[in-house]
Amino acid sequence: MKGIKFVLVGILFGIIMSKSEAISWYRIQEMFRFQSFHMFGIIGVAVVLGAIGTALIKKYNLKDIGGEPIKFAPKEAGWKRYLYGGTIFGLGWAMTGACPGPMFVSLGYGYWMFALAILTATLGTFVYGLVKDKLPH
């Protein structure tokens, strides 16, 4: 019963992703071909809302659901890690037609091929965890 709020937020997220067409393969291809502003608008709204939310958390010293203060760790200097990570993420997004959140929404819609995308994304995350100490961070 404790986790019901997370299930409800997940359902709301799925509805928003679906209604905004963020899970549409065609919309994603339009974005990567620079043929439509639709997805860039969705991403832009998410970035602005995230920045506002972060500013509010810092300003009012908000706490997490367990009552602990929310802390933001300073980012390490260096742009290469973001360039490499963003490139790998973008290639995966372009190949599968979905980023991680919408993959689950698409699976929930019954597009069973996304089970393979979720499996390989999970495997990639696991492999990264195994080799991250050997990577140039």
N, C-alpha and C positions, 0 to 999 in steps of 0.2 A: 504494500500500500504506500510505502515511503517513496517509491520511484514513479508514482503515477504522474507527478508534475513533469517529469522528464519525458514520459511517453506523450503527454499532451503537447509539450513544446515541440517534440519531434513531429507529431501529426500536423501542427500548425506550420512548421517549417516545410513539410511536404506539400501542404496545400498552397503555400506561397510560391514554392518552386514550380509547382504544376501550373497554377493560374498565371504566373508571370512568364511562362514558357521557357524558363531557365533550364528545363530538362530536355528541351527540343533539340535533337541532333541538327536540324536545319538551322535553328537560331545560332547554335554554336559554330557551325560552318560559316554562316554569314559573318560572324564576328572575326573568325580567323582569316577570312578573305577581305575584311574591311568593307563589307557590302551593306552593313546595317549598324545603326547606333544602339539597337535594342539591348544587347548584352552588356555593352560598355556602360549604358545607363544604369542597368541593374547593379553592376559591379561598383560603379561610382556612388550610387546611393548606399550600398553596403559599406564602402570605405568611409563615407561621410558620417553615417550612423555609428560606425565603430569608433571613429575619432571623437565624436560627441560623447559616446558612452564611456570611453577611456578618460576623457577630460572630467566627466562628472564623477567617476569612481575616484580619481585622484583628488578632486576638489573637496568632495564630501567624505573622503576616507571610508568609502562603503565597504561592507564586509560580505564575504561569500555566504553561501547557504548554510554552512556550518558555524557561522559566527566569527570566522577568522578574517583578519584584514587582508584585502587583495593587494598583492605586491607586484610591481613591475620591475623585472631585472633589466639593468642597462644592456644595450646591445653592444656586441663586440665590434670593433672597427673592421673594415674590410668589405669590399663590395663583391669580390669574386664568389664567395659562398652563395650570395643571393642570386648572382648571375647563373651559376651552375645549377643551383636548386630550382630556380624559376624556369630555366630551360628544360630540365628533366620533367618538372611538373607540367609545363606547357605542352611538351611532346606527348606525355601520357594523356593529357586532356584532349589534344587534337586526335590522337589515335583512337581513343575510346568514345569520344564525343560527350564526355561528362567529367566533371571534377568530383571529388569524393562525396560530398553531400548529396548532390543529385543522382549519383549512382544508386544510392539506397532508395531514393524516391522512384527511380526508374524500375528498380527491382520490385518495389511495392506495387507498381503499375502492371507488373506481370511480364516485363521485358527480361526474360530469364537469362539472356546473354550477359547481362550486367553482373550476374553471379560470378562469371569468369573474371570480369574486370575487378570486382571487389576482392576475389581470391588473389589475383596477381598483385593488386595494390597492397594487400595485407602481407603477402610474401615479400614484396619489395621493402616494406617497412621493417619486417623481421630481419631481412638481409642487411639493411642499413644499420640496424641495432647491433648486428654481429661485427660489422666492419667499421663502424664510425670512429673507433679509437685509432684506426690506421689511416683515416682520411685527413687531408689538410684543412682543418678548421681554422 
